[in-house]
């Protein structure tokens, strides 16, 4: 029995020794010298960086920098965009700085570049209705511009130009190698575009945006180089100074902990990089012999006011309805979509829909279009997209009778069926019938003397406005032509 107890003690002591050794092994494996963080981060699961991304020291370097000499507001929270207050009509300097490194963009060294400065809406809602907003401002302030250049105070700018149809933009040439400062004046105030004006309302913010272009192969300044913008609010004279003082006093009353959540006020405003304004730059040729502005871009040359003859959505140049031909197709490219908008009198929205294909435009609902274009134009655009044209007042079907035709029942003497053309009448007058017959059947309109209708016993009845108004809708006519008595022109006889 004693021998058995001794064997149990030996076994137990051996198990305890093995357990202690295993614990010491764990300590060695997990010791500080076993693994390092660099080894862990070197594992494959952690090495998924995109090699195309720039390294920390390779941040993007903009070629230009624009600095506006106006203080930023101290009441802007950290990580929010800066806000600058301006006085209406006061001149503010924008310094145009060459920020290129040695060897960057050698193609513009020693050459001029063109910059366009714009004042635009900051809110997306107002951007959708910018054209209507600016037209309303123009109506209330005839002869004024939203943005002007103070040319006497400006330095280094060359060949300044303003387009009468773009009251919110100015453009000029400048040499990046020379000191350049453009002094701007903003004449609109933020509260002019608020929906309700009862006093004390907050004004809408604007943006000052600068887009810079270089010359292309044709000498036109259309190749985009750089764009930057900043957020502003415009007050009546002295109002910006009062607002800046009010914000500063409010910040002084805050605790030190609260002040840490806000940006400090800077003496100048640096415009931050942004996307170029979605507008085709004007063909600004450096060697233009005329000092007068010559704007030859596709948008400005084609966005003209329609004449009175084409103002009706159903106006037809000939007797054949063109509704089916004017319908936009889902396969239409962005350029074809722009042409369709211009053709259907939506030139004000060509810039807004500049990147829309036919399929993109057709996907918009009626509510989308009303929100973007306003009630009147939104409904009109929706109806145009869905081909909801107004039905013509009167439709007649006409076929030209062939010589020596003796058939009946809708066939000519040779057994060939008559082919009728639809004539759509809107004015319902005799002259319209003659004009559209001439257009459809290639008859010189000036040669048509009279239009007659063949009556009982073959008599010829002069077609008058009253007779046309009493035509039954979708009536069918054969017509023939006979020479006038004096051989000067022809008569048309409807049968």
C-alpha positions in Angstrom: 0.0 0.0 0.0 2.8 2.3 0.8 4.4 1.5 -2.6 1.2 2.6 -4.3 1.0 5.9 -2.4 4.6 6.6 -3.4 3.9 6.0 -7.0 1.0 8.5 -6.9 3.2 11.2 -5.5 5.8 10.7 -8.2 3.2 10.9 -11.0 1.6 14.0 -9.4 4.9 15.8 -9.1 5.7 15.0 -12.8 2.4 16.4 -14.0 3.0 19.6 -11.9 6.5 20.0 -13.5 5.1 19.5 -17.0 2.3 22.1 -16.4 4.8 24.7 -15.1 7.0 24.1 -18.2 4.1 24.6 -20.5 3.2 27.9 -18.8 6.7 29.1 -19.1 6.7 28.3 -22.8 3.6 30.5 -23.3 5.3 33.3 -21.6 8.3 33.0 -23.9 6.1 32.9 -27.0 4.2 36.0 -26.0 7.1 37.9 -24.7 7.9 41.5 -25.9 10.7 40.3 -28.1 8.6 37.7 -29.9 6.4 40.1 -32.1 6.7 43.7 -33.2 4.0 46.0 -34.6 5.9 46.5 -37.9 5.8 42.7 -38.4 2.0 42.7 -37.8 1.4 45.5 -40.2 3.5 43.7 -42.8 1.0 40.9 -43.0 -0.7 40.6 -46.4 -4.1 41.5 -45.0 -2.9 45.0 -44.1 -1.1 45.7 -47.4 -4.0 46.9 -49.6 -3.0 50.5 -50.3 -3.7 51.9 -53.7 -0.4 52.5 -55.4 -2.0 55.3 -57.5 -2.8 57.4 -54.4 -0.3 60.1 -53.7 2.0 59.8 -50.8 1.9 62.2 -47.8 4.6 64.4 -49.4 3.0 64.3 -52.8 -0.2 66.4 -52.3 -1.7 68.0 -55.3 -0.2 71.4 -56.1 -2.7 73.9 -57.7 -1.1 76.0 -60.5 -2.8 79.2 -59.3 -4.1 80.7 -56.1 -6.7 83.5 -55.8 -6.9 85.6 -52.6 -9.7 88.0 -51.9 -8.8 90.9 -49.6 -11.8 90.6 -47.3 -11.9 89.2 -43.8 -13.6 85.9 -43.0 -16.3 85.6 -40.4 -15.3 84.4 -37.0 -18.7 82.7 -36.5 -17.9 79.7 -38.7 -17.5 76.3 -37.1 -14.4 74.2 -37.6 -14.4 72.0 -40.8 -17.1 74.3 -42.4 -16.4 76.4 -45.4 -15.3 80.0 -44.7 -17.9 82.8 -45.1 -17.0 86.3 -46.1 -19.2 89.4 -45.8 -19.0 92.0 -48.6 -20.6 95.5 -49.0 -22.8 96.1 -52.0 -20.9 98.1 -54.7 -17.6 98.2 -52.8 -14.4 97.3 -54.6 -12.6 94.2 -53.3 -9.2 93.0 -54.6 -8.7 89.5 -55.8 -5.0 88.7 -56.1 -4.2 86.3 -59.0 -1.1 84.4 -57.9 1.1 82.1 -59.9 1.5 79.0 -57.7 3.4 76.7 -60.1 6.5 74.9 -59.1 9.6 75.0 -61.3 8.9 73.2 -64.5 5.1 73.0 -64.0 3.0 73.8 -67.1 5.8 75.1 -69.3 3.2 75.6 -72.1 1.9 78.7 -70.5 5.2 80.3 -69.6 5.4 83.7 -71.2 1.8 83.5 -72.4 -1.4 85.0 -71.3 -4.3 83.1 -69.7 -7.9 84.0 -69.4 -9.9 84.1 -66.2 -13.7 84.4 -65.8 -15.0 85.7 -62.4 -18.6 84.9 -61.6 -21.0 85.5 -58.8 -23.4 82.5 -58.5 -25.8 81.0 -56.1 -24.5 78.8 -53.3 -27.8 77.0 -52.6 -28.6 74.1 -55.0 -32.2 75.1 -55.0 -31.5 78.5 -56.4 -28.9 77.1 -58.9 -31.7 75.1 -60.5 -33.7 78.4 -61.1 -30.7 80.7 -61.6 -32.0 81.9 -65.0 -35.4 82.9 -63.6 -33.8 84.5 -60.5 -31.4 86.6 -62.6 -34.1 87.6 -65.1 -36.3 88.8 -62.2 -33.4 90.8 -60.8 -32.7 92.3 -64.2 -36.4 93.3 -64.5 -36.3 95.1 -61.2 -32.8 96.7 -61.8 -32.8 97.6 -65.5 -29.3 98.6 -66.8 -27.5 97.2 -63.8 -25.1 94.3 -63.6 -24.7 91.8 -60.7 -20.9 91.9 -61.0 -18.5 94.5 -62.4 -14.7 95.1 -62.6 -13.3 98.2 -61.1 -10.8 98.7 -64.0 -9.0 101.8 -62.8 -8.0 100.1 -59.5 -7.2 96.7 -61.2 -3.5 95.9 -62.0 -2.2 93.6 -64.7 -5.5 92.7 -66.4 -5.7 93.0 -70.2 -8.7 93.1 -72.6 -11.5 93.0 -70.1 -14.9 91.9 -71.5 -18.4 91.6 -70.3 -21.3 89.9 -72.1 -24.6 91.8 -71.9 -26.5 88.5 -71.6 -24.3 87.4 -68.6 -24.8 90.0 -66.0 -23.0 87.9 -63.3 -19.7 87.3 -65.1 -16.6 89.3 -66.2 -13.5 88.0 -68.0 -10.0 89.2 -68.8 -6.5 88.1 -69.8 -3.5 88.2 -67.5 0.1 87.2 -67.4 0.9 84.8 -64.5 4.5 86.0 -64.4 3.4 89.6 -63.5 1.6 91.0 -60.6 -2.2 90.8 -61.2 -5.1 92.1 -59.1 -8.7 92.3 -60.2 -11.0 94.6 -58.2 -14.6 93.4 -58.3 -17.9 95.0 -57.3 -20.9 93.0 -56.4 -24.2 94.9 -56.9 -26.8 92.4 -55.8 -27.5 91.8 -52.1 -28.3 88.5 -50.4 -31.8 89.5 -49.3 -32.9 90.3 -52.8 -33.4 86.6 -53.5 -35.2 85.5 -50.3 -38.7 84.2 -50.9 -40.4 86.4 -48.2 -39.3 90.0 -47.6 -40.8 91.2 -44.3 -37.6 92.5 -42.8 -35.1 90.7 -40.7 -34.9 87.6 -43.0 -31.6 85.8 -43.6 -30.0 86.5 -47.0 -29.0 83.8 -49.3 -25.3 83.1 -49.7 -23.5 83.6 -53.0 -20.2 82.2 -54.4 -17.4 84.0 -56.0 -15.8 81.6 -58.6 -12.7 82.1 -60.7 -12.2 79.8 -63.7 -8.9 80.0 -65.7 -8.2 78.8 -69.2 -5.3 78.6 -71.6 -5.2 78.9 -75.4 -6.0 75.9 -77.6 -4.5 75.1 -81.0 -6.9 77.6 -82.6 -5.9 80.5 -80.3 -9.1 80.3 -78.3 -9.0 80.3 -74.5 -11.0 77.1 -73.9 -8.6 74.6 -72.3 -9.4 74.6 -68.6 -6.5 75.0 -66.1 -7.9 75.8 -62.7 -11.0 76.8 -60.7 -11.6 78.0 -57.2 -14.4 79.6 -55.2 -15.5 81.0 -51.9 -18.8 81.6 -50.1 -19.9 85.2 -49.5 -22.9 87.2 -48.3 -23.5 90.7 -49.7 -25.1 93.5 -47.5 -26.1 97.0 -48.2 -23.3 99.6 -47.8 -21.6 99.4 -44.3 -23.8 96.3 -43.5 -20.9 93.8 -43.9 -18.8 95.8 -41.4 -21.7 95.7 -38.9 -22.3 92.0 -39.4 -18.5 91.3 -38.9 -18.5 93.3 -35.7 -21.7 91.5 -34.4 -20.1 88.1 -35.1 -16.9 89.1 -33.3 -18.8 90.4 -30.2 -20.8 87.1 -30.1 -17.6 85.1 -30.2 -16.0 87.2 -27.4 -19.0 86.3 -25.1 -18.4 82.5 -25.6 -16.3 80.4 -23.3 -12.8 79.3 -24.2 -14.1 75.7 -24.7 -16.9 76.9 -27.1 -14.4 79.1 -29.0 -12.3 76.0 -29.8 -15.2 74.8 -32.0 -15.0 77.8 -34.3 -12.5 79.0 -36.9 -10.5 82.2 -36.3 -11.2 85.2 -38.5 -8.5 85.7 -41.2 -7.7 89.1 -42.8 -8.0 87.6 -46.3 -10.1 84.9 -48.0 -8.4 82.1 -49.9 -10.6 80.7 -52.7 -10.6 76.9 -52.5 -10.3 74.5 -55.5 -13.6 73.4 -57.1 -15.0 72.0 -60.3 -15.2 74.3 -63.3 -18.4 76.2 -63.8 -20.6 74.1 -66.2 -20.5 76.5 -69.1 -18.7 76.5 -72.4 -16.1 79.3 -72.3 -16.4 82.0 -75.0 -14.1 81.9 -78.0 -11.8 84.6 -76.7 -9.2 85.1 -79.5 -6.1 87.0 -78.4 -5.5 88.6 -81.8 -8.9 89.9 -82.4 -8.7 93.1 -84.6 -11.8 94.6 -83.0 -11.8 95.9 -79.5 -15.5 95.1 -79.2 -16.5 91.9 -77.4 -17.0 89.0 -79.8 -18.7 86.1 -78.1 -18.8 83.1 -80.5 -19.4 80.1 -78.3 -22.0 77.6 -79.4 -24.2 78.4 -76.4 -24.2 82.2 -76.8 -24.6 82.1 -80.5 -27.6 79.7 -80.5 -29.5 80.8 -77.4 -31.4 83.5 -79.2 -35.0 84.6 -78.6 -37.3 82.8 -81.1 -39.0 85.0 -83.7 -42.7 85.4 -83.9 -43.0 82.8 -86.6 -41.6 80.0 -84.5 -43.1 80.9 -81.2 -46.0 78.5 -81.5 -45.1 75.0 -80.3 -47.2 73.6 -83.2 -45.9 75.9 -85.9 -45.1 73.8 -89.0 -43.0 75.0 -91.9 -44.9 72.7 -94.1 -48.1 70.7 -94.2 -46.6 67.6 -92.6 -46.6 67.3 -88.8 -43.1 67.2 -87.4 -44.1 66.1 -83.9 -42.7 62.6 -84.4 -39.4 64.0 -85.8 -39.0 66.3 -82.8 -39.4 63.6 -80.2 -36.2 63.0 -78.3 -35.0 59.4 -78.3 -33.4 57.6 -75.3 -30.4 56.9 -77.5 -29.7 60.7 -78.0 -26.3 61.9 -77.1 -25.6 64.9 -74.9 -25.0 67.0 -77.9 -28.2 65.8 -79.6 -30.1 66.5 -76.3 -28.7 70.1 -76.3 -29.9 70.6 -79.9 -33.3 69.3 -79.0 -33.6 71.7 -76.1 -32.6 74.6 -78.3 -35.0 73.6 -81.1 -37.9 73.3 -78.6 -37.2 76.7 -77.0 -35.6 75.5 -73.8 -32.3 77.4 -74.4 -32.3 78.7 -70.8 -31.8 75.2 -69.5 -29.1 74.0 -71.9 -26.3 74.6 -69.4 -28.3 72.9 -66.6 -28.8 69.8 -68.7 -25.4 70.0 -70.3 -24.4 66.5 -69.2 -27.8 64.9 -69.8 -28.4 62.3 -72.5 -31.8 61.6 -74.0 -32.3 58.7 -71.6 -31.3 60.9 -68.6 -33.8 63.6 -69.6 -36.6 61.0 -70.2 -36.1 59.5 -66.7 -37.1 62.8 -65.0 -40.6 62.9 -63.6 -43.0 65.7 -63.9 -42.4 66.7 -60.3 -38.6 66.7 -61.0 -39.0 69.0 -64.0 -41.4 71.4 -62.1 -38.9 71.7 -59.3 -35.9 72.3 -61.6 -37.5 74.6 -64.2 -40.5 76.1 -62.4 -44.2 75.3 -62.9 -44.7 76.8 -66.4 -41.5 75.6 -68.1 -41.4 72.3 -66.2 -44.9 71.3 -67.4 -44.0 72.5 -71.0 -40.8 70.5 -71.0 -42.6 67.4 -69.6 -45.3 67.6 -72.3 -42.6 68.1 -75.0 -40.7 65.0 -73.7 -43.9 63.0 -73.8 -44.9 64.4 -77.2 -48.1 65.9 -75.9 -48.6 68.3 -78.8 -51.9 70.2 -79.2 -54.1 68.6 -81.8 -54.4 70.7 -85.0 -57.7 72.5 -85.5 -58.4 70.8 -88.8 -56.9 67.9 -90.8 -57.5 67.2 -94.5 -56.0 64.5 -96.8 -54.9 65.6 -100.2 -53.6 63.7 -103.3 -52.5 65.2 -106.6 -54.4 63.8 -109.5 -52.2 62.4 -112.2 -52.9 63.4 -115.9 -55.3 61.0 -117.8 -56.3 59.2 -114.6 -59.6 57.4 -115.1 -59.8 55.1 -112.1 -62.2 55.1 -109.2 -62.4 53.7 -105.8 -59.1 55.1 -104.7 -57.0 53.8 -107.7 -55.6 55.6 -110.7 -56.1 54.4 -114.2 -53.0 52.2 -114.0 -54.2 50.4 -110.9 -51.8 52.2 -108.7 -53.5 53.4 -105.4 -53.7 57.1 -104.7 -51.2 58.3 -102.0 -52.7 61.0 -99.8 -50.8 63.5 -97.7 -52.0 64.9 -94.4 -52.4 68.7 -94.2 -52.7 70.1 -90.7 -54.4 73.5 -90.5 -54.1 75.8 -87.5 -55.1 79.2 -88.9 -57.9 77.7 -91.0 -57.7 80.3 -93.8 -57.5 79.9 -97.6 -53.9 81.2 -97.8 -52.8 78.5 -95.3 -54.3 75.8 -97.6 -52.4 77.2 -100.6 -49.1 77.6 -98.7 -49.1 74.1 -97.3 -50.2 72.5 -100.6 -47.2 74.3 -102.2 -44.9 73.0 -99.5 -46.0 69.4 -99.6 -46.2 69.0 -103.4 -43.2 71.2 -104.3 -45.2 73.8 -106.1 -43.8 77.4 -106.2 -46.1 79.3 -103.8 -45.8 82.5 -105.8 -47.2 80.8 -108.9 -50.5 79.8 -107.2 -53.2 82.3 -108.2 -56.4 80.8 -106.8 -57.6 77.7 -105.1 -61.0 76.4 -106.2 -63.3 73.6 -105.1 -65.2 71.7 -107.7 -68.9 71.9 -107.0 -72.1 70.4 -108.5 -72.0 69.9 -112.3 -68.3 70.7 -112.3 -68.5 74.3 -111.4 -65.5 75.9 -109.7 -66.1 77.6 -106.3 -63.5 79.9 -104.9 -62.1 78.6 -101.7 -62.5 81.3 -99.0 -61.7 81.5 -95.4 -65.3 80.7 -94.5 -65.3 77.6 -96.7 -62.1 76.3 -95.1 -63.7 76.8 -91.7 -66.6 74.7 -92.8 -64.5 71.8 -94.1 -65.3 68.5 -92.3 -62.3 67.2 -90.3 -60.4 64.5 -92.1 -62.0 65.3 -95.5 -60.3 63.8 -98.6 -59.5 65.8 -101.7 -58.0 65.1 -105.1 -56.6 68.2 -106.7 -55.4 69.1 -110.2 -53.6 72.2 -111.5 -54.6 74.3 -114.6 -52.8 77.2 -116.1 -54.2 80.6 -115.5 -55.9 82.4 -118.4 -53.0 84.7 -119.0 -50.5 81.9 -118.6 -49.2 83.7 -115.5 -49.3 81.1 -112.7 -51.7 78.2 -112.0 -55.0 77.5 -110.3 -55.5 74.6 -107.9 -58.8 72.7 -108.1 -59.9 70.6 -105.2 -62.3 67.7 -106.1 
